[in-house]
């Protein structure tokens, strides 16, 4: 198993791990995700996150300072121009992030689980650390497109790229916006970076690359499946055109040993959001 995961990851840039979570575990996480939507009804600050935009929240302080908080990001079509909700709060969110793995006991439990540690060991991590986490809703009819991108655009590390754990909490289908991967594209280097300047403003270092549709493979998966995503592999997802949601929990892990987390990334390590070695966290969590 060790060799097959590592070999497939090196070859394709992603690996599909079926039955990573049991159905009841997915339901527990999904219930926590739905519970989060009940915290937004009285929110005075409503920030839109659009992964299809060329400028997604990059000048938004609410977004930039979410590294050590649980914050709420809405779909473009969920709000009026004045920020009022056009839809029910339960289906208004694009995502919640970016410190669920630290601040929410249920998400923290699954993020720092032995299963995650075992995968990190199989991938060869020496000192893996979780740097961000997100609950993604992809709600029916309103869940927006995510354009082709590499995760390393936003979380740049060198020489070892980050790895994403993307866990389907509901079935992800062609109709409700499953992931599409470009196999082998992780071998073509870093195509683009989002960087923070001295004023704290984020911007891209070059225009968005254009990728041929023919290079992508749809990856529909069943509830409980985890997709491991190489930081350099190009991937995307379509608008949710169905009547079913596509909830997912995702987090990113970096190698801390002999590896540099770029200081001009939008996200930074801080006192409230330490990049703690995943292999040593069980004792820390037990003591809290």
N, C-alpha and C positions, 0 to 999 in steps of 0.2 A: 504493500500500500504506500509506503514511504516513497519508493522510487516512482510509482505510477503518478502520484500527485505532483511531485517535483518535476518529473519529465514532461508531463502534460502542461504544467504551468510554464515551463521554459519554452516549450514548443508553440503553444497557442496564446499564451498570455492570460488565460483564464482556466478555471477548473470548476465543474459542477459537482457539488457534493450533495447527493440526495439524502433525505431523511436525517439532515443535520440536527433538526429539532423535531420533537414529537408534536403531534397535533395539539395536545393540551398545552404544551409549552408555547406554541405559536399563539394559541388563544389567550394565554396569560399576557403575552407581550402586546397583542392587539387590543386587549381590554385596557391595558395601560395607555396605549396610544389614543384610544377613544376617550379615556378619562382626561387626557391632556387637552382635548378640544373643549372640555367644559370649563377650562381655566381662562378662556379667551373672551367670553361674552362681555366682560366689562373692561376689556383692554382699551386703553386710551391711545396706544401706539400700535398702528397696524402697518406692518412692513410687508411689501410684496417681494416674493422671490420668483424670478423668472429665469429658468435655465436656458430658455430659448433666446433671451436677450443678449445683445452684445455688451451690455453694461449691467450685469445682475447684481444689484444692491451694493455696487462697489464704493459709492459715496455715502452709504447708509451706516451711520455710527452704530445703530441698533444691531446691524449685521456684524460689523467689524469687531465689536466688543462682546460677541457671544461665545467666545472661546471657553469661558468658565461659567456659563449661564445656560438656563433652559429658556430659549426664546422661540417665538412663533412667527412663521412666515407664510403669507397667504398666497393663494393663486391669483393671477392677474384678473381673472374673470369673476372673482369672488367679491370685489370691492367696487363701490362707485368712485367717481373722481374725488369725492370729499372723504373717502375712507370708510364709508358706511358699508355694512355687509349687505350683499345682494342675495345671498343664499344662507341656508341654515348653518350655524357655526360648526356643526358636526362634519360638514363636507367642504368647509371653506379653506382649509389649510393645504399648503404645498408640502411643508415639512416643519418639524420641530428640531432644534439643535442649539448648541453643538457639544454640550457637556452632559448628555444623558448618562453616559458611561460612568461619570463621576458622581452626579448629584441625584440620580433616581435609583432607588434600591433594586427595582426589578431589572432595569436595563443593565445596571452595574453587575448584577449577579450573572447574567448571561454573557456579558462582554468578557468578564474575567473567569469564565468557566474553564474546566479542564479540557473540554472539547476544543475550545479556541487555542489553548496552550499547546495541545497535541498537534494541531494543524501548523502552528508556528514552528514547532520543532521539526515537523516534516518538511517545511519549506526552508529550513536551515537558519532561522533567526537565532541570534546569540542573546540580544537584549531587546526584545520587542516592546514597544510602548504604544498604547492607544492615544491618538492625538485629537480625534474628533468623532462624534457620533450623531446620527440623524434618524428620526422616524419620518418616513416618506409615505404620504397618503395616496397619491395618484387616484383621486376620487372620480367616480363615474361622471362622464360628460364634461368635467371641468379640469381634470388632471392634465397638465400641459405637457408638451413635447420637451424632451431634453436632447439638445443637439449634440452631434458627435464631438467628443472631447476625450482628453486624457486626464486622469486625476492628478497627475504630476504637474499639470498646468497650475493647479491651486495649492498643492502641497508638495513643493519642490524639495527633494532630498538628493544628495549625491555622495558617493557613487551608487548607492543602493536605493532603488525607488520604493515608494510606499506600496502597501497591499491593502485592498479593500475587501471587507467581508460584507456581502450583500445577501441578506436572509429574507426569503419570501415568507411572509406571515399569512398570505392568501395565495391561491393559485395565480401565477402570472402567465397570461395568455397573449396571443397575437392581438386579440380584441381590446384587452384592457391595459396594454402598454408594457409588455415584457421587454427585457433587455435585448439589444442587438449588439453583437460583438464583431470586431474585425480581427479574425485570428491571425496571429503573427505580427500584427502592427506594432507590438511593443518593441520590436527589434529595430525600429526606424528612428529612434532617438526622441528627444523632447521637441514637440512641434510648436509649442507656444507656452508662454508663462504669464500669469497674472502677478504683478509685483506692486509692493507698497513703497511709495516714495517717502522722503523725509517729512512731508506734511501729513502723512498718514492716508494719502489718497491712493487708491488702487487703480491700476490700468494694465491693459495687455501690452506686451512688448512687440506684437506683430498682428496682422489681420488673421482672422479665423481661416484655417486650412479648409480646402474643399476635398471631401472624400467621396469616391464613387460608391453609389448604393450597392453595386455588385460585390464590394469588398466585405459587406456585413452579412452575418448569419444570425437569424433569430434564435433566441434561447428561451423558449417558454419552459417554465418549471412549475412543479407542484409545490403546494404549501409545505414548509419545513425545509426546503432546499436552500443551501448556501452556495453562492457563486463567489469564488475567489477571483479578484480582479487585480492584475498587475498594474502598477501605477502608470505605465506607458502605453497600455493597450487602449485603442480607440473604441469607444462604445457609446450607445445612445439608447433612447426609448421614445416611442411615439405617444401622441395624445391618446388619452383613454376615451375611446369612442363607444364604450360598452355601458351597460347598466350595473356593472360590478366594480368595486374598488380593488386596488392592488397595493395593499399595505406592505411595507418592507421596513426592516431595521438594518441599518448599515453603519459600519465604523471603519476607520482607517488606522492601520498599524505601520509604524516606522521602525527601522533598525537604529538603535542608539549607538551600538559599538562600531567605532571607526566609520562613522557616517555623519554627514552634515545636514541638519535641518536649516534651510535657508532663512536668513534673518529678514528677508523682504517678502516672505509669505504673508498672506492676510492674517493667518492664525499664528499666534505666538504662545510659547509656554509661559505660564505665569504662576504666581503663588497659589491661586485658586484653581489652576488647571495644570498640574505637574505631569510631565511625561514619565510615568512610573513604569519600571520594568515589569512587564506582564507576568513573568515567571515568579516574581516575589510579592505579588499583590494579595494572594489569598490570606496570608497572615495579617496584612494591613486591614483588609476588609473584615476579617473575623474579630478584630480588636475594636472596631467602631461600634 
